[in-house]
Every structure is written in structure tokens, then in C-alpha cells.
């Protein structure tokens, strides 16, 4: 069987991501006919087809899926080799693409990118805001180098658990989760357990946070009545201030908004905290820019995000 070349790996990976030959071509900067011709030649060399046309889209064959799966590892190895060469020049070049969840956008990310820019001005930095599952997909697809994510204990849908052998995870800090409730309610402050909110209407956030809420409430013996859904912390506080429900909010989300005087924040038993992580592909360790970004994330001063208000 003919040897597999890097261009074929890159094209097959792009087809897996884009689902069309034109999309793969645009992603790689090739023409669509050039992509089609290369796949035809590669299929002939390998003795089996790599893609199958399905209307206007294409899907990978089993052989194509095998190549796409290995393409990420091969690309990471190439990045590591390029990175080591850059390291010989004192990390004067390279790139770090960061993906992080929304409440990290105003806190963790600016401080991380600022630290990297100050230490390594020659390294190109970029950022995209996505929830943890999408951030991990970007890592695995070679479209991000470092992800800032969070996970809850005993999360039945934890996206990190899908790829235990592919990820290097560095815990950054524990992010306490509080209950935001209308200050006019429960004036004696007697509610100290999650079960005491069983009759409340809830404002739910992102899918992971909503899953944590459902799991915590079920453990406490009730099913929460979710009346509103938004992952915008300011919107959540506005709804709570107007008496429209209670909500769980991490301290990280609270650190970048003003809490209205009509809202009271309560620490209750039974509401698990989440842990914020910096995540990279294990195969990308050894790429100097990635290692430097991971270290910079671990070294961040997080006291003002985790200390009680």
C-alpha cells in the first residue's frame, strides 16, 4: 500500500470538519477541483475510496475516518517539531489560539493573553468564546491550542470524560456556586439548604450549568421548575431582582457584573462548586507556545475571582 502523505491527511480532516469539498477547499486555501483531484488520486493509491458523495455533501468512508482521526495527532506532532525549532530562537514566534467559556471572557482570558503578550511579544495570540464542549472540539480538530473550561463534580454529561487519554488538564481554581434570590424574600435568611428552594421557580443557564442544577436538585429530593433560561449573568440578576425566580451563579460570573441591591447571594448546602481548568491536547505538549500558555494560566492570580464579595 502506498504511503499516506500529509496533504491527504489535512484534506481528509478538512472534509470531516466542513462536510463539503468546497468548504474543505476554502478552509485550506485550495481550489475545489484541486481537492477533488487529490482525493481521487489518494483513493487510487490507497486502493479504497476515502469519501462518498451524498447529494451536495460528502461523507468519509471507514478508511477516510481512520485518516481523519490520525490527522490531529500528526498535526500536533508537526506543531511540536515546529515549536521546538522556535524554542531554539527563544520563543520569538509561534501562535496560541485560546478558546474559553463566556464568563472567562472578562476575567481569565484578558489576564492570560496580557501575560502572554508581555512575556512573548513574538507569539501570535487569538481568542474565541465557546462553551466547554465546543472548546474541546476545537482542540481536537486542531483549531485551538488551549481551552479554558469548567467541570462540575460527578457531572453525568462531562465532556472532558469523553477524551480521557487525549487531554492534559491543569486545574486553575475552584469556582464557588451561589444562589441568587430576591432580597425581599425569606427576610430572616433561614434558607441554608438547596432543598428549601424546592418550591421556587428557577432561572437556568448554559447546558452544563443547567445539568448541574438538575443533578443537585434531584440529589436534594426535588425537580426544579425552570421558568427562564439565559446564560447572561446580568440578565439572570435582572430577572432575580424583579422577583421572577432564583438562580445558581458562580463567583466568576459575579466578578464582572454589578449585583443589584434587590438581589441577595446565598451559600447553601448541596450546591456543588465547579473547577476551572486549562486544557491542551496531550499530543501538543512539547510545543513551546502551548506549554508557555498552559504555565501562564496556572500562574494567574485568581484571588479576586474566588474570594467572597
N, C-alpha and C positions, 0 to 999 in steps of 0.2 A: 504494500500500500504506500502511496506517495506521502511524503512528509507534509504536515499541516503548517502553513505559513501564518505569520502574524496578521497580515492583511485580511485573510479569510476569517480569523478569529474576531477581528474588530468588526467586520461587516456582519457576521452572524450575530454578534452581540447587539449591534445596532438594529438589526431586523427584529430581534427578540424584544427590544425596547419599543420600537416605533410601529411594528406590525404592518408596515408597508415598505416597499423598496424605495419609493420616493422619499419617505420620511427618513429611512436609514441613510440615503444618499445625502440629504440635506444636513443630517447630523454630522456626517463625516467630511462634508465638503466635496463629495464626488458628484458626478452626473448619474442619473438613474440608469441609463444604458450601461455605464461602466460597472455599476453594482450588479446588475443583472448578468452581464457577461462574465464577471469574475465568479459569481456563484455557479454559473453553468460550467465554467472550466474547473472549478474546485470540485464540483459534484462528479465530473467525469474522472478527475484524478483519483478521488477517493473511492470511486466505484459505487456510490449511492447518493441519492438526492439529499440536499440539505434543507430545502424549503419546498413547500407546496402552495400553489396559488389557490386562494379561496375568495372568488369574486375580486373585489378591489384590494383585498388584503392578502397577506401571505402568512403562513404559519410554519414553524420549524418542524422538520421530521425528527425522529428519535435521534438520528445522527447529528442533526443541527442543534438539538437541545443539549447534547453532550458537549459540543464545541462551545456553545454559549455559556454553559456552566463553568467551563475551564477558562474562559476568556478573562474573567475578573481576576483570577489568581495569576494568570500570565501577565496581565497589565500591571498588577500590583508588584510583581517581581521586576518588571521593567522600570516602574517608578522607583523601586528601591535601589536599583542599579544607578539610575539617573541621579537619585538623591545622594548616594554615596559619592558620586563624582562631584556634585555640588558641594558636598561637605568638605571636599579637598580644597575648595575655594572659600571656606569659611561661611557657608550658607548664604552666599551673596545672591542666590537665585532660588527658584522653586515656586511652588504655589500651594496654598491651603484653601480648600473650599469647605466652609463650615455650614452645617445645617442644624437648626435648633428650633425648639418649640416657642410659641408666641410670647409667653411670659418671660422667657430668657432674652427676648429681643431688646428689652430696655435695661437689662441688668447684666447677665453673664456675658452676652455676646460683645457689646461695646467695650467692656473692660478687657476681654480676651483679645479682640482684634487690636485694641490700642496697645496692649502689652507686646503683641507680636510685631506690630509696626515699629515700635520703639526699639526692640531688640534686633530685628531682622528687616531693615528697610528695603532690602532687595527682594524679599519674598512677596509674591502677589497674593492678596487676600480677597476673598469674596464670601458672601453670606446669602443664604436663602432660608426663609421661615416656613417650616413644615412641622407637623406633629411627629412624635417619635416613630410610629410605624413607617411613615413616608421617609423620614430621615435615614432609617436603617436600609430601606430600599435603595436610596440614593448612594449610600456607602457600598452596598453590594453590587450596584450597577456601575460603579466606578465614576459616579457623578458628584461625589462628595468625599472629602478626606477625613473629616472629623464631624461627629454628631454630638450635640448636647441633648440628652434625653432624660426622661424620668421613668421610674417604675415604682409601683406600689407593692407591698409585701403580699405574697400569696395571690397575686393577680392571675386569674384564670385565663386571661387573654394577653398576657405579657408578650409583646412582640420580640423582645430580646431572647426569649426562651426558644424561639424557632431556629436560631442560628448559634447554638452554644459553642461550637468549635470554630466559628469564623470571626468572633468579635473579641477585642480586648477592651475591657470596661474598667474605668477608673472612677470610683465614687468621689464626688466633689463635696456634697453636703446633704444633710437631711433637711427636708423642707416640711415644716410642721403644717398640718392642715387644720384650720379653724372653722367654726360655724359662724356665719354672719346672719344675724337675726335682727328684726326691727327692735329698736331700743325701747319702744313703747310697750312691747310685750314682756311678760314674765319679769315684772319690775323687781321682784325680790331676788332675782338671779339664782333661782333654785334648780334650774336645769343643768345638770352636770354630766349626764349620760346621753348617748345617742338615742336610746330607747324612748327618752322623754320627748323626742321630736316626732314620734310616730304619727301624730295627728296633723302635723304641719304639711303645707304644700312646699315643694322643693323647686329650686332653680338649678338645673343640671348644666354641666359644662361639656368639655370635649369627650369623645367616646371613652378614653381611658379613665378620666376622672368620673364620668358617669358610671362606668363599670365598677370603680372603687366604691362609689356611693351605694350602688345596688348591693354589692357584696357585703359592705359594712352594715347596712340596714338589715339585710337578711340574717346576718350573724346576730344582730340585736333583736331579731324576732319580728320584724315587720317589713312590709313592702312600701317604699316611699312613693308618695303621689307627686309625680313630676308635672308641674304646671307650665313651666317655661324652660327653654333651652338656649343658652348662649355661652360662649367661652370668652367673652369680653368682660374683664373684671370690672370695669367702670359701669357697664350695663347691668351686671349682676348686682352691684352695690346700689344702683339706682332703683332696681326692682325691689330689693330688700327694703330700702329706705321708704318706699311707698307702700309697704305692708303687703307685698304680693307673694311673699314666701321667704324661706330660709335657704341658705346655700353653703356648700363647702368651698373654702378658698384657701389655697396655700399662701404662706407668708411671702413667697417670691412674687406672687401676683399682686399682693397688697403693697409691696415695696415701691411700686411705680404708679400708684393711684392715691387719691385723697379719699379717706373714708369719711362719709357724711356723718354728722352728729346724730342722725336718725338711725344709725346702724351700730349695733354692738357686736363685738367679736368675742367668741366664747370658746374656751378649750374644753372639750368634752371627752369622756372616756368612751372608747370604742371607735374613734375616727382615726384610722391609720395615717401616718405621715408617709411621704414619698421620698425617694432618694434620687438626687440629680446626678447624672453620670456624664463623663466624656467618653465617647466610644469611637474606636477606629477598627478597621479590619486588621486581624492578626497578621495577615499576609503583607500588610503595608507597614508593619513595624520595621524599622531599619531605614525607612525614608526619612531623612533628617528633618525636613519641614514638618512632616506629620508628627514625628517624635517631639519636636520642639513645641508644636501646638498643644499636644497632649500634656506635656510638662507645664506649659504656661497655664493651662486650665486648672491643673491640680494645685498650682501655686497661687491661684486667685484668692484675695482676701474676701471672705464671704460673710463676715460678721454682721454687716449692716443688713443683709438679707435674711439672716436666721435669728437674729436677736428679737425678743418680744418688743412690740411697739410701746 
